[in-house]
């Protein structure tokens, strides 16, 4: 079986780094990020919002990992906050997908994975800006899934809080970690490796009949009422 050629946007930290580590031995992994991840040679230093993207003739998979957690009361959120979140979560993904559309069409059962959040469906205080932008990601996933149904698969993962650098201010003490676990019916929250497992599945041929779906990895916080 030929190795898949997978492009990770934002593979130097958090979930992207976990995806790179999990898939590097069985796939050809390429990373684009502002910082160079450890132990990977196929890396391009690039700010996807502002810089010109490198060219590839073929891609079998694309995962867009950049995101933001900007939690503020609505009256303290500026229009710039909304614009910044929308730029990194939606327009960054749009730019990358448009740029690599031809390469993806040349790939073998190509798959694109994007990221949303449980806050889109759940409705959580102080999440107005990030929820609006991630709702855009979900709409983009379904729309492009339909438009390219016979050519490219599009799916999104909507995780609950995951222990990454983006969430460190929410998990900065053992007490906060325990309280966060208690909020979830399954008494746990996510690790980057948990999300990487789902991303690997959606990028693989095992999910070849799946497109346009939003996968909630919520540890029960959305799905269950106990």
N, CA and C of each residue as an Amber inpcrd file, in Angstrom:
protein
   678
   0.8420000  -1.1910000   0.0000000   0.0000000   0.0000000   0.0000000
   0.8800000   1.2440000   0.0000000   0.5740000   2.1910000  -0.8930000
   1.3500000   3.4110000  -0.9790000   1.0770000   4.3120000   0.2200000
   2.1110000   4.9950000   0.6550000   1.9590000   5.9420000   1.7600000
   1.1480000   7.1500000   1.2970000   0.2950000   7.6270000   2.1590000
  -0.4520000   8.8310000   1.8420000   0.4090000  10.0560000   2.0830000
   0.1720000  11.0860000   1.2830000   0.8720000  12.3610000   1.4300000
  -0.0760000  13.3270000   2.1400000   0.2180000  13.6190000   3.4090000
  -0.6740000  14.3900000   4.2660000  -0.0280000  15.7230000   4.6270000
  -0.7590000  16.8060000   4.3950000  -0.2930000  18.1380000   4.7720000
  -0.9940000  18.5680000   6.0510000  -0.1990000  18.9240000   7.0630000
  -0.7270000  19.4190000   8.3320000  -0.4260000  20.9100000   8.4390000
  -1.4590000  21.7010000   8.5950000  -1.2700000  23.1240000   8.8410000
  -1.3120000  23.3240000  10.3530000  -0.1810000  23.7210000  10.9270000
  -0.1040000  23.8960000  12.3710000   0.3080000  22.6380000  13.0970000
   1.3380000  21.9490000  12.5990000   1.7540000  20.6890000  13.1800000
   2.8620000  20.7930000  14.2120000   3.1620000  21.9980000  14.6780000
   4.2620000  22.1580000  15.6350000   3.7970000  22.1040000  17.0810000
   2.4820000  22.2300000  17.3100000   1.9750000  22.2550000  18.6850000
   0.6430000  21.5190000  18.7750000   0.2640000  21.1810000  20.0020000
  -1.0790000  20.7110000  20.3030000  -1.5400000  19.5280000  19.4710000
  -2.7750000  19.6460000  18.9620000  -3.3820000  18.5560000  18.2040000
  -2.5990000  18.2760000  16.9320000  -2.1590000  19.3140000  16.2400000
  -1.3840000  19.1220000  15.0170000  -0.1120000  18.3350000  15.2520000
   0.5700000  18.6340000  16.3510000   1.7920000  17.9030000  16.6960000
   1.4870000  16.4410000  16.9850000   0.3580000  16.1900000  17.6660000
  -0.0440000  14.8130000  17.9660000  -0.3670000  14.0490000  16.6820000
  -0.9970000  14.7130000  15.7200000  -1.2890000  14.0870000  14.4290000
   0.0070000  13.7260000  13.7100000   0.9530000  14.6590000  13.6900000
   2.2400000  14.4020000  13.0380000   2.9300000  13.1840000  13.6600000
   2.9540000  13.1380000  14.9950000   3.6370000  12.0510000  15.6870000
   2.9540000  10.7070000  15.4230000   1.6300000  10.7070000  15.3840000
   0.8760000   9.4690000  15.2260000   0.9990000   8.8990000  13.8160000
   1.0670000   9.7710000  12.8120000   0.9670000   9.3100000  11.4310000
   2.3010000   9.2710000  10.6900000   3.3780000   9.7240000  11.3250000
   4.6450000   9.8890000  10.6000000   5.2520000   8.5770000  10.1150000
   4.9810000   7.4740000  10.8020000   5.6230000   6.2100000  10.4270000
   4.9280000   5.4960000   9.2790000   3.6970000   5.8890000   8.9840000
   2.9290000   5.1930000   7.9390000   2.5050000   6.1180000   6.7980000
   2.8750000   7.3870000   6.8860000   2.4880000   8.3490000   5.8600000
   3.6150000   9.3460000   5.6090000   3.5590000   9.9960000   4.4720000
   4.4770000  11.0950000   4.1790000   3.8520000  12.3750000   4.7290000
   4.4050000  12.8680000   5.8340000   3.8150000  14.0000000   6.5310000
   4.5720000  15.2840000   6.2170000   3.8140000  16.3380000   5.8870000
   4.3760000  17.6580000   5.6090000   3.7440000  18.6410000   6.5820000
   4.5580000  19.4920000   7.1600000   4.0470000  20.4770000   8.1120000
   4.2770000  21.8950000   7.6190000   3.2480000  22.7270000   7.7980000
   3.3740000  24.1690000   7.5920000   2.9770000  24.8540000   8.8860000
   3.8880000  25.6030000   9.4670000   3.5950000  26.3650000  10.6750000
   4.6420000  27.4610000  10.8220000   4.3880000  28.3600000  11.7530000
   5.3380000  29.4410000  11.9770000   6.5810000  28.9700000  12.7090000
   6.4570000  27.8930000  13.4940000   7.6060000  27.3400000  14.2050000
   7.8510000  25.9110000  13.7500000   9.1000000  25.5110000  13.7810000
   9.4950000  24.1930000  13.2970000   9.2350000  23.1410000  14.3740000
   8.4290000  22.1240000  14.0930000   8.2150000  21.0680000  15.0860000
   9.4690000  20.2310000  15.2680000   9.6180000  19.6180000  16.4390000
  10.7900000  18.7980000  16.7140000  10.7770000  17.5220000  15.8790000
  11.9540000  17.1620000  15.4010000  12.1770000  15.8490000  14.7680000
  11.4760000  15.6630000  13.4240000  11.0780000  16.7620000  12.7720000
  10.4720000  16.6270000  11.4480000  11.2680000  17.4700000  10.4640000
  11.6160000  16.8750000   9.3210000  12.4360000  17.5780000   8.3400000
  11.5890000  18.1980000   7.2280000  10.4250000  17.6330000   6.9350000
   9.5810000  18.1410000   5.8480000   8.6930000  19.2490000   6.3930000
   9.3180000  20.4030000   6.6020000   8.6380000  21.5110000   7.2600000
   8.8290000  22.7950000   6.4570000   7.7570000  23.5940000   6.4040000
   7.8050000  24.9050000   5.7570000   7.3870000  25.9560000   6.7790000
   8.2810000  26.8960000   7.0600000   7.9510000  27.9890000   7.9770000
   7.1060000  29.0100000   7.2310000   5.8890000  29.2260000   7.7230000
   4.9410000  30.0360000   6.9590000   3.8020000  30.4810000   7.8620000
   3.3930000  31.7270000   7.7340000   2.1760000  32.2340000   8.3510000
   1.0810000  32.1330000   7.2960000   0.1800000  31.1900000   7.4490000
  -0.7740000  30.8970000   6.3770000  -1.6990000  32.0720000   6.0790000
  -1.9020000  32.9660000   7.0430000  -2.7860000  34.1030000   6.8050000
  -2.1320000  35.1770000   5.9500000  -0.8030000  35.2780000   6.0220000
  -0.1320000  36.4060000   5.3780000   0.9110000  36.0270000   4.3380000
   1.4370000  34.8070000   4.3910000   2.5350000  34.4360000   3.5010000
   2.0390000  33.6240000   2.3030000   2.8820000  33.5410000   1.2950000
   2.5820000  32.7050000   0.1330000   2.8140000  31.2480000   0.5080000
   1.9020000  30.3940000   0.1210000   1.9780000  28.9790000   0.4860000
   2.8360000  28.1980000  -0.5030000   3.5550000  27.1840000  -0.0250000
   4.3410000  26.3380000  -0.9450000   3.4290000  25.5300000  -1.8530000
   4.0020000  25.0340000  -2.9400000   3.2410000  24.2590000  -3.9240000
   3.5160000  22.7680000  -3.7700000   2.4760000  21.9660000  -3.9970000
   2.6110000  20.5090000  -4.0440000   1.7920000  20.0010000  -5.2160000
   2.3070000  18.9850000  -5.8990000   1.6010000  18.4860000  -7.0750000
   0.4700000  17.5320000  -6.7060000   0.5710000  16.8950000  -5.5100000
  -0.4440000  15.9380000  -5.0830000  -0.5450000  15.9230000  -3.5790000
  -1.7740000  15.8590000  -3.0770000  -2.0080000  15.6720000  -1.6440000
  -3.1420000  14.6690000  -1.4650000  -2.9540000  13.7220000  -0.5670000
  -4.0080000  12.7620000  -0.2520000  -4.8140000  13.1910000   0.9740000
  -4.2610000  14.1160000   1.7410000  -4.9670000  14.5850000   2.9230000
  -4.4950000  15.9630000   3.3420000  -5.3990000  16.7040000   3.9720000
  -5.1000000  18.0420000   4.4740000  -5.8220000  18.2130000   5.7970000
  -5.1010000  18.6440000   6.8160000  -5.7100000  18.9200000   8.1080000
  -5.3220000  20.3250000   8.5420000  -6.3390000  21.1400000   8.8320000
  -6.1080000  22.5390000   9.2020000  -6.3190000  22.6800000  10.7070000
  -5.2260000  22.8800000  11.4420000  -5.2630000  22.8750000  12.9100000
  -5.2610000  24.2460000  13.5850000  -4.8480000  25.3460000  12.9340000
  -4.8220000  26.6230000  13.6530000  -6.1800000  26.9670000  14.2440000
  -6.1570000  27.5690000  15.4170000  -7.4060000  27.9420000  16.0690000
  -7.1490000  28.9680000  17.1490000  -8.1670000  29.2550000  17.9250000
  -8.0610000  30.2720000  18.9600000  -9.0700000  29.9770000  20.0580000
  -8.7510000  30.4040000  21.2700000  -9.7030000  30.3620000  22.3780000
  -9.6770000  31.7400000  23.0270000 -10.5850000  32.5870000  22.6090000
 -10.6520000  33.9580000  23.1050000 -11.9600000  34.0980000  23.8830000
 -11.8980000  33.8620000  25.1830000 -13.1050000  33.8400000  26.0020000
 -13.2370000  35.1610000  26.7650000 -14.2730000  35.9300000  26.4090000
 -14.5350000  37.2070000  27.0620000 -16.0370000  37.4300000  27.1310000
 -16.4880000  38.2050000  28.1270000 -17.8900000  38.6440000  28.1000000
 -18.1640000  39.4090000  26.8070000 -19.3820000  39.2920000  26.3030000
 -19.7150000  39.9090000  25.0150000 -19.4070000  41.4050000  24.9930000
 -19.6690000  42.1030000  26.1050000 -19.4390000  43.5510000  26.1100000
 -17.9600000  43.9240000  26.1160000 -17.0930000  42.9270000  26.2920000
 -15.6480000  43.1920000  26.2160000 -15.0420000  42.6920000  24.9090000
 -15.8410000  42.0400000  24.0900000 -15.3630000  41.5890000  22.7760000
 -15.4870000  42.7180000  21.7660000 -14.3820000  43.0520000  21.1170000
 -14.4100000  44.0730000  20.0780000 -14.7230000  43.4380000  18.7290000
 -15.0750000  44.2540000  17.7630000 -15.2700000  43.7150000  16.4130000
 -13.9610000  43.1330000  15.8820000 -12.8420000  43.6790000  16.3310000
 -11.5420000  43.1370000  15.9290000 -11.3470000  41.7230000  16.4570000
 -11.8200000  41.4580000  17.6810000 -11.7560000  40.0950000  18.2250000
 -12.5090000  39.1210000  17.3290000 -13.7100000  39.5150000  16.9200000
 -14.5050000  38.6700000  16.0280000 -13.7820000  38.4690000  14.6930000
 -13.2180000  39.5400000  14.1590000 -12.5010000  39.4550000  12.8800000
 -11.2750000  38.5480000  12.9870000 -10.5290000  38.6690000  14.0850000
  -9.3300000  37.8440000  14.2610000  -9.6880000  36.3580000  14.3270000
 -10.7190000  36.0330000  15.1050000 -11.1360000  34.6350000  15.2070000
 -11.6330000  34.1030000  13.8630000 -12.3900000  34.9180000  13.1400000
 -12.9130000  34.4880000  11.8420000 -11.7700000  34.3060000  10.8410000
 -10.7830000  35.1900000  10.9050000  -9.6560000  35.0960000   9.9770000
  -8.8790000  33.7980000  10.1710000  -8.5410000  33.4810000  11.4120000
  -7.7060000  32.3000000  11.6450000  -8.4830000  31.0010000  11.4700000
  -9.7520000  30.9860000  11.8510000 -10.5150000  29.7360000  11.8280000
 -11.1890000  29.4570000  10.4880000 -11.7040000  30.4950000   9.8480000
 -12.4610000  30.3080000   8.6050000 -11.6620000  30.7360000   7.3760000
 -11.2470000  31.9910000   7.3320000 -10.5880000  32.4780000   6.1220000
  -9.2280000  31.8190000   5.9100000  -8.5350000  31.4760000   6.9920000
  -7.2840000  30.7290000   6.8470000  -7.5250000  29.3700000   6.2110000
  -8.5780000  28.6950000   6.6730000  -8.9230000  27.3980000   6.0880000
  -9.3340000  27.5470000   4.6260000 -10.1140000  28.5870000   4.3350000
 -10.5460000  28.8340000   2.9530000  -9.3430000  29.0650000   2.0520000
  -8.4060000  29.8880000   2.4970000  -7.2030000  30.1750000   1.7040000
  -6.4210000  28.9000000   1.4150000  -6.2290000  28.0720000   2.4380000
  -5.4460000  26.8430000   2.2870000  -6.1530000  25.8640000   1.3490000
  -7.4450000  25.6810000   1.5490000  -8.1880000  24.7320000   0.7080000
  -8.1900000  25.1800000  -0.7490000  -8.4290000  26.4570000  -0.9800000
  -8.4310000  26.9630000  -2.3610000  -7.0570000  26.7590000  -3.0080000
  -6.0040000  27.0270000  -2.2430000  -4.6510000  26.9230000  -2.7900000
  -4.3050000  25.4840000  -3.1630000  -4.7680000  24.5150000  -2.3520000
  -4.3880000  23.1200000  -2.5710000  -5.4990000  22.2820000  -3.2050000
  -6.4910000  22.9350000  -3.7620000  -7.6070000  22.2090000  -4.3680000
  -7.1440000  21.3160000  -5.5160000  -6.3080000  21.8400000  -6.3900000
  -5.8140000  21.0530000  -7.5230000  -4.9910000  19.8650000  -7.0410000
  -4.1350000  20.0810000  -6.0320000  -3.3030000  18.9970000  -5.5020000
  -4.1710000  17.9160000  -4.8570000  -5.2220000  18.3400000  -4.1650000
  -6.1280000  17.3710000  -3.5380000  -6.8840000  16.5660000  -4.5890000
  -7.3150000  17.2190000  -5.6530000  -8.0270000  16.5190000  -6.7190000
  -7.1320000  15.4710000  -7.3850000  -5.8200000  15.6650000  -7.2900000
  -4.8750000  14.7040000  -7.8660000  -4.5290000  13.5790000  -6.9000000
  -5.0390000  13.6670000  -5.6680000  -4.7020000  12.6840000  -4.6460000
  -5.5490000  11.4320000  -4.7310000  -5.2040000  10.4570000  -3.8940000
  -5.9040000   9.1810000  -3.8140000  -6.9240000   9.2500000  -2.6780000
  -8.2190000   9.2170000  -3.0320000  -9.2960000   9.3370000  -2.0460000
  -9.0050000  10.4790000  -1.0700000  -8.8340000  11.6990000  -1.5690000
  -8.3910000  12.8100000  -0.7240000  -9.4090000  13.1850000   0.3470000
  -8.8680000  13.6060000   1.5030000  -9.6960000  13.9380000   2.6530000
  -9.1890000  15.2110000   3.3150000 -10.1180000  16.0840000   3.6970000
  -9.7900000  17.3220000   4.4180000 -10.4500000  17.2600000   5.7900000
  -9.6950000  17.5870000   6.8260000 -10.2120000  17.6150000   8.1940000
 -10.0530000  19.0090000   8.7790000 -11.1580000  19.5660000   9.2630000
 -11.1660000  20.8890000   9.8940000 -11.5690000  20.7340000  11.3610000
 -11.5460000  21.8490000  12.1090000 -11.8660000  21.7870000  13.5320000
 -12.9150000  22.8020000  13.9290000 -13.9210000  22.3160000  14.6630000
 -14.9410000  23.1590000  15.2600000 -14.7790000  23.0800000  16.7820000
 -15.8710000  23.2310000  17.5200000 -15.8580000  23.1440000  18.9770000
 -17.2490000  22.7590000  19.4590000 -17.3220000  22.0930000  20.6120000
 -18.6250000  21.7470000  21.1760000 -19.4420000  22.9840000  21.5160000
 -18.7830000  24.1340000  21.6520000 -19.4830000  25.3690000  22.0200000
 -20.4370000  25.8510000  20.9310000 -20.2660000  25.3860000  19.6950000
 -21.2010000  25.7600000  18.6240000 -22.5840000  25.2110000  18.9200000
 -22.6460000  23.9620000  19.3360000 -23.9300000  23.3110000  19.5890000
 -24.4390000  23.5490000  21.0040000 -23.5380000  23.6620000  21.9500000
 -23.9280000  23.6950000  23.3450000 -24.4260000  25.0690000  23.7940000
 -23.8000000  26.1310000  23.3350000 -24.1300000  27.4600000  23.8100000
 -23.5020000  27.7020000  25.1690000 -22.3640000  28.4020000  25.1960000
 -21.6150000  28.5950000  26.4340000 -21.3030000  30.0760000  26.6280000
 -21.4250000  30.5920000  27.8430000 -21.0970000  31.9960000  28.0990000
 -19.6510000  32.3040000  27.7040000 -19.4310000  33.5220000  27.2330000
 -18.0960000  34.0360000  26.9060000 -17.4930000  33.4180000  25.6400000
 -18.2670000  32.6080000  24.9150000 -17.7740000  31.9370000  23.7110000
 -18.3190000  32.5560000  22.4230000 -18.8640000  33.7560000  22.4770000
 -19.5470000  34.3180000  21.3080000 -18.6470000  34.3730000  20.0770000
 -17.4390000  34.8850000  20.2380000 -16.5600000  35.0780000  19.0840000
 -16.0880000  33.7560000  18.4910000 -15.5950000  32.8660000  19.3470000
 -15.0870000  31.5980000  18.8290000 -16.2190000  30.7330000  18.2920000
 -17.3930000  30.7950000  18.9320000 -18.5240000  29.9870000  18.4530000
 -18.9860000  30.4390000  17.0710000 -19.0260000  31.7490000  16.8570000
 -19.4270000  32.2770000  15.5500000 -18.4800000  31.7830000  14.4640000
 -17.1760000  31.8680000  14.7070000 -16.2180000  31.4560000  13.6750000
 -16.2410000  29.9400000  13.4590000 -16.3610000  29.1720000  14.5310000
 -16.3870000  27.7230000  14.3730000 -17.6930000  27.2500000  13.7200000
 -18.7910000  27.9860000  13.9490000 -20.0220000  27.6700000  13.2170000
 -19.7900000  27.8480000  11.7190000 -18.9810000  28.8330000  11.3600000
 -18.6030000  29.0150000   9.9600000 -17.8090000  27.8360000   9.4330000
 -16.9390000  27.2710000  10.2620000 -16.1740000  26.0880000   9.8690000
 -17.1080000  24.9070000   9.5970000 -18.1210000  24.7340000  10.4420000
 -19.0710000  23.6370000  10.2370000 -19.8650000  23.8310000   8.9510000
 -20.2840000  25.0640000   8.6880000 -21.0090000  25.3440000   7.4530000
 -20.1200000  25.1040000   6.2330000 -18.8640000  25.5110000   6.3330000
 -17.9110000  25.2980000   5.2410000 -17.7140000  23.8050000   4.9940000
 -17.6150000  23.0210000   6.0530000 -17.4260000  21.5760000   5.9340000
 -18.5730000  20.9340000   5.1610000 -19.7960000  21.2740000   5.5350000
 -20.9550000  20.6700000   4.8680000 -21.0850000  21.1500000   3.4270000
 -20.8530000  22.4360000   3.2110000 -20.9990000  22.9920000   1.8630000
 -19.9680000  22.4070000   0.8960000 -18.7100000  22.3780000   1.3210000
 -17.6710000  21.8330000   0.4440000 -17.8080000  20.3220000   0.3010000
 -18.2710000  19.6630000   1.3570000 -18.5330000  18.2290000   1.2430000
 -19.5260000  17.9250000   0.1460000 -20.5610000  18.7680000   0.0520000
 -21.5660000  18.5840000  -0.9980000 -21.0160000  18.9550000  -2.3730000
 -20.2950000  20.0780000  -2.4270000 -19.8040000  20.5680000  -3.7210000
 -18.7900000  19.6240000  -4.3540000 -17.9670000  18.9820000  -3.5250000
 -16.9090000  18.1070000  -4.0440000 -17.1640000  16.6470000  -3.6730000
 -18.4380000  16.2760000  -3.5690000 -18.8140000  14.9470000  -3.0710000
 -18.1530000  13.8030000  -3.8260000 -17.9710000  13.9450000  -5.1140000
 -17.3950000  12.8620000  -5.9190000 -15.8770000  12.9620000  -6.0370000
 -15.2680000  13.9860000  -5.3720000 -13.8340000  14.2160000  -5.5590000
 -13.0340000  14.2530000  -4.2570000 -13.5150000  15.0270000  -3.2720000
 -12.7680000  15.2510000  -2.0230000 -13.7250000  15.1320000  -0.8440000
 -13.3020000  14.4610000   0.2100000 -14.1140000  14.3610000   1.4140000
 -13.7620000  15.4990000   2.3820000 -14.7820000  16.0590000   3.0190000
 -14.5930000  17.1140000   4.0160000 -15.3270000  16.7220000   5.2920000
 -14.6170000  16.7130000   6.4150000 -15.2170000  16.4520000   7.7130000
 -14.5820000  17.3640000   8.7510000 -15.2700000  17.5310000   9.8730000
 -14.7370000  18.3640000  10.9520000 -14.8690000  17.6400000  12.2810000
 -13.9430000  17.9430000  13.1760000 -13.9670000  17.4330000  14.5400000
 -14.3070000  18.5910000  15.4630000 -15.2630000  18.3670000  16.3760000
 -15.6680000  19.3970000  17.3400000 -15.3230000  18.8980000  18.7380000
 -14.1250000  19.1790000  19.2270000 -13.7160000  18.6580000  20.5340000
 -14.2210000  19.5360000  21.6840000 -14.3630000  18.9130000  22.8470000
 -14.4590000  19.6790000  24.0780000 -13.0380000  20.1290000  24.4300000
 -12.8700000  20.7050000  25.5990000 -11.5530000  21.2290000  25.9630000
 -10.4980000  20.1310000  25.8790000  -9.3660000  20.4890000  25.2740000
  -8.2690000  19.5510000  25.0460000  -7.0110000  20.1400000  25.6760000
  -6.2250000  19.3110000  26.3160000  -5.0630000  19.8130000  27.0530000
  -3.9250000  20.1730000  26.0960000  -4.0170000  21.3820000  25.5450000
  -3.0010000  21.9260000  24.6490000  -2.5860000  23.3020000  25.1610000
  -1.6260000  23.9060000  24.4640000  -1.1740000  25.2360000  24.8620000
  -2.2840000  26.2700000  24.7530000  -3.2430000  26.0640000  23.8260000
  -4.3460000  27.0060000  23.6860000  -5.2400000  27.0330000  24.9290000
  -5.3140000  25.9140000  25.6130000  -6.2200000  25.7940000  26.7580000
  -5.5000000  25.8700000  28.1020000  -4.2160000  26.2150000  28.0900000
  -3.4410000  26.1440000  29.3320000  -3.9730000  27.0930000  30.4050000
  -4.5850000  28.2170000  30.0030000  -5.1110000  29.1440000  31.0090000
  -6.3710000  28.5970000  31.6740000  -7.0070000  27.6140000  31.0540000
  -8.1940000  26.9800000  31.6370000  -7.8480000  25.7410000  32.4570000
  -6.6060000  25.2770000  32.3160000  -6.1710000  24.0580000  33.0050000
  -4.8500000  24.3110000  33.7230000  -4.7180000  25.4780000  34.3210000
  -3.4160000  25.8830000  34.8370000  -3.1070000  25.3810000  36.2490000
  -4.0350000  24.6530000  36.8590000  -3.7830000  24.0810000  38.1820000
  -4.4930000  22.7450000  38.2820000  -4.0660000  21.9290000  39.2370000
  -4.7040000  20.6290000  39.4290000  -6.1600000  20.7810000  39.8310000
  -6.4690000  21.8210000  40.6160000  -7.8460000  22.0740000  41.0190000
  -8.7290000  22.3830000  39.8100000  -8.2160000  23.2200000  38.8940000
  -8.9710000  23.5610000  37.6840000  -9.1550000  22.3290000  36.8040000
  -8.1520000  21.4770000  36.7500000  -8.2630000  20.2620000  35.9590000
  -9.3340000  19.3290000  36.5250000  -9.3620000  19.2000000  37.8370000
 -10.3620000  18.3320000  38.4640000 -11.7720000  18.8810000  38.2690000
 -11.9210000  20.1940000  38.3880000 -13.2330000  20.8070000  38.1690000
 -13.6890000  20.6340000  36.7250000 -12.7440000  20.7140000  35.7870000
 -13.0850000  20.5200000  34.3830000 -13.5330000  19.0820000  34.1280000
 -12.8720000  18.1220000  34.7440000 -13.2900000  16.7250000  34.6070000
 -14.7050000  16.5280000  35.1580000 -14.9970000  17.1590000  36.2840000
 -16.3030000  17.0100000  36.9130000 -17.4220000  17.5890000  36.0510000
 -17.1200000  18.5730000  35.2410000 -18.1280000  19.1790000  34.3630000
 -18.5830000  18.2150000  33.2800000 -17.7480000  17.2430000  32.9490000
 -18.0450000  16.3100000  31.8710000 -18.6110000  15.0130000  32.4330000
 -19.7160000  14.5140000  31.8890000 -20.3180000  13.2690000  32.3870000
 -19.3600000  12.0840000  32.4070000 -18.4210000  12.0410000  31.4860000
 -17.4690000  10.9290000  31.4530000 -16.2870000  11.1490000  32.3910000
 -16.3080000  12.2680000  33.1230000 -15.2930000  12.6070000  34.1340000
 -13.8780000  12.6560000  33.5560000 -13.7990000  13.1910000  32.3800000
 -12.5100000  13.4010000  31.7380000 -12.6670000  14.4660000  30.6670000
 -11.5570000  15.0270000  30.2400000 -11.5250000  15.8710000  29.0540000
 -10.5030000  15.2720000  28.0920000 -10.2470000  15.9280000  26.9940000
  -9.4580000  15.3110000  25.9210000  -7.9690000  15.6070000  26.0330000
  -7.1950000  14.6480000  25.5640000  -5.7690000  14.8300000  25.3210000
  -5.5650000  14.9430000  23.8010000  -4.5010000  15.6040000  23.3640000
  -4.2700000  15.7420000  21.9260000  -4.2810000  14.4140000  21.1820000
  -3.7840000  13.3530000  21.8260000  -3.7250000  12.0440000  21.1730000
  -5.1220000  11.4990000  20.8800000  -6.0870000  11.8330000  21.7430000
  -7.4630000  11.3840000  21.5110000  -7.9970000  11.9660000  20.2040000
  -7.7410000  13.2460000  19.9990000  -8.2300000  13.9200000  18.7990000
  -7.4380000  13.4580000  17.5770000  -6.1530000  13.2000000  17.7650000
  -5.3200000  12.7060000  16.6650000  -5.8210000  11.3570000  16.1610000
  -6.3320000  10.5230000  17.0650000  -6.8960000   9.2320000  16.6530000
  -8.0630000   9.4290000  15.6830000  -8.9490000  10.3710000  16.0140000
 -10.0930000  10.6450000  15.1410000  -9.6340000  11.2470000  13.8200000
  -8.6820000  12.1640000  13.8760000  -8.1730000  12.7760000  12.6450000
  -7.5410000  11.7300000  11.7370000  -6.7880000  10.8050000  12.3250000
  -6.1670000   9.7400000  11.5360000  -7.2340000   8.9130000  10.8270000
  -8.3030000   8.5910000  11.5320000  -9.3920000   7.8180000  10.9290000
 -10.0140000   8.5730000   9.7560000 -10.2830000   9.8620000   9.9410000
 -10.9410000  10.6400000   8.8940000 -10.0390000  10.9030000   7.6920000
  -8.7350000  10.8230000   7.8890000  -7.7940000  10.9890000   6.7870000
  -7.5130000   9.6670000   6.0730000  -7.9380000   8.5670000   6.6710000
  -7.6110000   7.2460000   6.1300000  -8.7130000   6.7350000   5.1990000
  -8.3960000   5.6590000   4.4900000  -9.3720000   5.0340000   3.6100000
 -10.4760000   4.3170000   4.3900000 -10.2890000   4.1260000   5.6970000
 -11.3370000   3.5040000   6.5130000 -12.5880000   4.3700000   6.5900000
 -12.4450000   5.6510000   6.3020000 -13.5930000   6.5670000   6.3220000
 -13.9750000   7.0100000   4.9080000 -13.7110000   6.1540000   3.9390000
 -13.8610000   6.5370000   2.5300000 -15.2950000   6.8770000   2.1140000
 -16.2880000   6.4690000   2.9130000 -17.6860000   6.7730000   2.5760000
 -18.2590000   7.8980000   3.4390000 -17.4090000   8.5930000   4.1710000
 -17.8730000   9.6110000   5.1240000 -17.4490000  10.9950000   4.6630000
 -18.4050000  11.9060000   4.5470000 -18.0920000  13.2910000   4.2050000
 -19.2040000  14.2070000   4.6930000 -18.8410000  15.4560000   4.9590000
 -19.8110000  16.4540000   5.3900000 -20.2720000  16.2950000   6.8280000
 -19.5080000  15.5690000   7.6410000 -19.9230000  15.2730000   9.0050000
 -19.1440000  16.0940000  10.0300000 -19.8120000  16.4010000  11.1500000
 -19.1750000  17.0710000  12.2800000 -19.1280000  16.0660000  13.4270000
 -17.9490000  15.6860000  13.8480000 -17.7960000  14.6810000  14.8970000
 -17.5400000  15.3610000  16.2380000 -18.5270000  15.2480000  17.1270000
 -18.3860000  15.8270000  18.4590000 -17.6200000  14.8690000  19.3650000
 -16.4880000  15.3150000  19.8410000 -15.7310000  14.5780000  20.8520000
 -15.9380000  15.3500000  22.1540000 -17.0130000  15.0200000  22.8460000
 -17.4930000  15.9220000  23.9030000 -17.3870000  15.3640000  25.3150000
 -16.8890000  14.1150000  25.4630000 -16.8460000  13.4740000  26.7880000
 -18.2000000  13.5800000  27.4850000 -19.2620000  13.6370000  26.6860000
 -20.6160000  13.6270000  27.1900000 -21.2120000  14.9690000  27.5390000
 -20.4560000  16.0550000  27.4440000 -20.9440000  17.3410000  27.9530000
 -22.0860000  17.9000000  27.1100000 -22.1320000  17.5630000  25.8180000
 -23.2250000  17.9770000  24.9530000 -24.2680000  16.8630000  24.8560000
 -23.8090000  15.6430000  24.7300000 -24.7040000  14.5240000  24.4130000
 -25.5440000  14.0300000  25.5810000 -25.0170000  14.1470000  26.7970000
 -25.6660000  13.5350000  27.9570000 -26.1900000  14.5840000  28.9330000
 -27.3220000  14.2800000  29.5300000 -27.8440000  15.0600000  30.6550000
 -28.1000000  14.0900000  31.7930000 -27.2220000  14.1150000  32.7800000
 -27.2990000  13.1330000  33.8650000 -27.8960000  13.7620000  35.1290000
